[in-house]
């Protein structure tokens, strides 16, 4: 069985972006609206010199970025695992699934580490449609088409969410990762569309 991973609905995306942008200020007297339990790592007290960069100042957008992208990446890894376990998948599709898994698995670990270092909750928003669709009767080409179409939509949803981190995020490492994700996934979308045209 392969899970059909749909992007966040327009409402969920808008809500996530609105929530992520709520806290732009980080200390007393800030004009930004405070969000409960999402910005307590960025008080007005200066961080100790020994604090690693990943544990430095962050804001609600950084936390929301990690909360949303960890399960989003986990879905992409799971989708890739399904392709890698299926026979007769075109070699270029298998190579793509391998690259996605190799890139996004470590990024999950990085973002999980940030949440821990920021003393933030590991709670994930329930924002994804996890309905299932079987592929048992599909041949390799059909399964590859399904994978590519789903992954394109999945990437497009991620790009929308990550672009908010680029504009609203505060933590330099999180912003840098967000920009890298956008660059990589935009390129992969073009690559997948080209693959679909050949199938």
Buried (B, 14 or more C-beta within 10 A) or exposed (E): EBBBBBBBEEEBBEBBBEBBBBBBBBEEEBEBEEBEEBBBBBEEEEBEEEEEEBBBBBBBBBBBBBBBBBBBBBBBBEBBEBBEEBEEBBEBBBEBBEBBBEBBBEBBEBBEBBBEBBEBEEEBBEBBEEEEEEBEEBEBEEBBBBBBEBBBBBBEBBBBBBBBBBEBBBBBBBBEBBBEBBEBBEEBBEBBEEBBEEE
